[in-house]
Amino acid sequence: MKKKNTLLLCSLLLIFLMQQVAGQDSGSSGRKTIVYSFIINRVPDGFNIPLIGFLNFADGSHSSAHIGFLNWNRRNLNGVQLSFVNSAGGNVKGNQTGFINAAGGSFSGAQVGFVNATGGNFNGALAGFVNAVGGSTKGLQMGFVNASGGKTNGAQLAFVNVNGNSLKGLQAGFVNIARTFRGLQLGFVNLTDSIENGFPIGFLSFVGKGGYKALEFSANELYPFNLAFKTGVKGLYTSLIASWNPMSEEYYALGMGLGSMIPFSRIVYLNPEVTALGTYPGRSELYSLSLQLGFALSNRIHFALGPSVTWLNYNQVGENFDPVFSFYDYSINERNKLISGARLALRYNLSK
């Protein structure tokens, strides 16, 4: 009992002495109250000692560590905040780790939590479910949703990536959105107003200025009627393809492709494409490579033709898919066959 009373008395004395020493303020502002109890801690501007308690409050700028359940810093922070909720009203240089991390000014360092938010510019690494930066971002954003209101120089890795200004680097996710970008977009859906230098790679890529969109009607050795929608950029675009052959038991096929337009001149270009189709009712897969020569008859109308080769894979032994025409057929085994032919296409350019 005596030991407990002695410990309590020493603690109270320590708090009293700290208030007397640090509570004096030169000038006319009077005393500054300090609370340092390891449960609730509150210190004035420039009182740079670690705050370790359930609730930690720094009324001004602070250069040290905050460790507790709730950390709140009124102005700038140079150090570490570690708790469930971390908040700094000014600039932060260091680290915030918690469930919710927020900085009102600029941030240099790392935010690690479920929700990370910075009102100004960010330089460093963000890792969380939601990462939001109001200004420019330099470094790495990694989470489920990443958003940057200013310029981004680095990488955004998430299910949804959003950049409101310009991106220089990488966006990789299911949905990638950037106003302008210089680098690489890798996702299922890519959206951008314009591309300075780079490629969008995805199932669907929509580019405003400098993009490519076209509707194509074509015929090849296996399907005489093919309709495709092409989108991306001329250097690298994707195609959604629907095919029909009324003379075959496998009437329909659906799939996608990847292609590029390599210019020789303003009118003539080389147009390699690879496509993958699955037939209905699901008996075969078709993998084709074509090397076409394209001609721009006008700004809107394009014509392309060239040789192609198709790898035909049957799902079961004994099936047969006869081509409409071919130059040469080669049976690898009972389920795989190579067919060489040609492709003829007419396109309508939808790009501005």
N, C-alpha and C positions, 0 to 999 in steps of 0.2 A: 504493500500500500504506500509506504514511504517513497519507494522508487517511482511509482506512478505520479505521486504528487510532485516529486522533485523534477521529473521529466516535463510535466505540465507547466510548472513554474518557469523552467528554463525556456520553454517554447514561448510563453507569454512575454518573458523578458526580452527574448530575441526579436520578437515582432515589435515590441515597444522601442527598442534601440534602433531598429531599422527605420521606423517611422520618424524618430527624432533626427537621425543622421541624414536620411534621404528626403525627409519631408520639408527641409528648409529651402527656400527659393529666394535668390537675390533679386532685389527690385521690389516692385509694388504688388506682385501677384500673390504674395502670401504663401501659405503652406500648401504642399501637395500631399494628399493622402495616399499612403501605400498600404495595401492589404496583401499579405503574403502568408497564407494559412495552409497551403497544400490542398485546400478544398476550393476556395475562391481566391484567386490571385489578381490583383489590379495594381499596375505600376504606371508612373508618368513617363513622359517622353525622355528618352535617353537613359532610362534605368535598365541597363543591359545585363540582366542576370537571367538564367533559365527560369521559365515559369512552368512549374510542374504541379498540376492540380486538376480538379474536375472542370472548373471554369477558369479560363485565363484571359485577362483583358490587358492590353497595352494601349494607353490613351494617346500615345504619339508614335514616333518611329521606334523600332526595337531591333537590336542586333544580338540575337541569341536563339534559344530554342523554346518552343511552346509545346508542351506535352500534356494532353488531357482529353476530356470529352468534347469541349467546345473551346476553340481558340479564336480570339478576335483581336485584330491589330488595327488601330484607327488609321495609321499612316503607312510609312514604308517599313518593310521587313527585310532584314538581311540575316538569314538563318533558316531554321527548320520549324515547320508546324506539323505536329503529329497528333491527330485526334479523329473523332467522328465527323465534326464540322470544323473546317479551317477557313478563316476569312481575313483578308487584308485590304484596307481601303486604298492604299497607294501602290507603289511599285514593290515587287518582290524579287529578291535575288537569293535563290536557295532551293528549298523543297517544301512542297505541301503534300502530305500523304493522309488520306482520310476518305470517308464516304462521299462528302461534298467538299470541294476545294474551290475557293473563289478569290480573285484578285481584281481590285478595281482599276489598277494601273497596268503598267507593263510587267512582264514576268521573264526572268532569266533563270533557267534551271529545269526542274521537273515537277509536274503535277501527276499524282497517281491516286486514282479514286474511282468511284462510280460516276460522279458528275464533276467535271473540271471546267471552270469558266474563268476567262481572263478578259477584262474590258479593253485593255490596250494591246500592245504588240507582245508577241511571245517568241522567245528564243530558247529552244531546248527540246524536251520530250514530254508528250502528253499521252497518258495511258489510262483509259477508263471506258465506261459504257457510252457516255456522252462527253465529247470534248468540244468546247466552243471558245473561239477567240474573236473578239470584236475588231482587232486591228490586223496587222500583218503577222505571218507565222514563218519562222525559220527553224527547221528541224523536223521532228517526227510527231504525227498524230496517229494514234492507234486505238481503235475502239469499235463500237457498234455504229455510232454516228459521229462524224467529224465535220465541223463547220468552221470556216475562217472567213471573216468579212473583208479582210484586206488581201494583200499579196501573199502568196505561199511559195516559199523556196525550200523544197524538201519532199516529204512523202506523206500522203494521207492513206491509211490502211484501215478500212472499215466496211461494214455492209452498205452504208450510205456515206458518201463523201461530197461535201459542198464547199465550193470556193466562190466567193462573191466578186472577186477581182481578177487576178491573173495567177496562174500556177506555173512554176518552173520546177519540174521534177516528175513525181509519180503519183497517180491516183489509182488505187487497186481496191475494188469492191464490187458489190452487186450493182449499185447505181453510183455513177460518178458524174458530178456536175461542176463545170468550171466556166467562167465567163470567157476567158482566153487561157490557152495553155501552151507551154513549150516543154515537151517531154513525151510522156506515155500515159494514156488512160487504158486500164485493163479491167474490164467488168462485163456484166451481162448487158447493161444499158449505159451508154456514154452520151452525155449532152454537153455541148460547148457552143458558144457564139462564134468563135473563130480560133484558128490554130496558127500560131506563129511558126512553129517547127516541131514536128513530132507526128505520132500516130495514135488514133483510138483503136483499140482491139476489143471487140465484144460481139455479142449476139446482135445487138442493134446499136449503132453509133450515129448520132445525129449532130451534124456540124453545120452552123450557119454560114458564115463567110469562109470560103475556101473548101467547103465540103462537097460531097458528091452524092446525088440521089438519082436513081433511074429506074424505069420500068423496062423489062426486056422480054421479048418473045423469041424463042429459039427452037431449033430442031437438032437432034443428034441421032446416033446410031441405034439407041434403045427407045427413046421417046420422041415422037415427031412433034409433040405439042408440049412446050414448057413455058411457064410464066414465072418471072423472078422479079423481086424487088431488091434493089441494090442500094446500100447506104454506107457512108463512111467518108473517106477521102480517096482521091484517085490513086494515091500511092498504095492504099490498103483499104479495101472495102469488104463487107460481108453481103451475102445474098440469101434471101428466103425463097425457096423454090417449090413449085407445084408442077408435077408432070402427069401427062395422060397419054396412054397408048391404047386406042380402041381395038387393035388387032391382037392384043396379048391378054392372057388370063390375069396378069397382074396389071390391072388397068391404071392404077394410080401410084404415085410415089411422092413423098414429101421429104424435104431435107434443106440443107444450107450449104453455102460455099464461101470461099475466100479467094479474092482476086486482086490484081494490081494492073494499073495502066501506066506503061513505061513509054514516054513520048519519044518518037524519032523526029517528029516535026510538029507543026501546029495541027496538022490534019491526020497524020499516020502515027500509030502507037502499037506497041507489043502488049498483048493482054493474056498473060497466063492466069489460069483459074484451077482450083481444086474444089470438088464437090463431093458430098456424101448424101445418099438418098436411101430411104427405106421404102420398100414397095408394100402396097396393100393387096391382099390381106396378110402381109408380113412374112412373105416367103423368101425374100432376098434382100441383100444390101448391095448397093452400087457405090463404088469409089472411083471417081474419074479425075483425070488430069488432061487439060486442054491447053494448047498453045496457039492462040489466035492472033490474027493481025487485024487491028481495028482501024476504021476510017471515019472521020467526022465529016459527014455529008453536009451538016450545018451545025449550028450551036446546039440544037436540040436533037437532031437525028444522027445516030451512029450505026454503023454496020460493021460486023466482025465475023470472021470465019477462020478455020484452021483445024489441024488434026487433033484427035483425042484418043485416049486409051482408057478403058474401063475395066476395073477388077470386079467381077461378079461373084458374089458369095451366096450359095444356097444354104438355107437353114436346115434342109434335109436332103439326104441322098436320093437321087432319082428325079429331082425336079429339073425343069428345063425352061430357060427364058431365051427365046430366039430373038436376035436383034432385027430391027427393021432393015438395016444394011450393015455391012462390015467389009473392011479390007482384008482382015486376017483375024482368025480365032485360034486360041490355044487353050486347051483343057489342061489345067495343072493337075487336078484330080477330080473325083466325082462331085465335089462340092465347090470347086473354085475354077474360074475361067477368066481368061483375058480376051478382051474384044477391042480391036482397033477400028476407029471410024473417023468421023469428022463432025464438026459443030458449025452451025450457021445461026447468027443472031442479029436481031434488029432492036435497037434501044431508043428510048425516048428520055432525054436528059431532063430531070426535074429540078436541077440545081439552078440557082439564080446566077 
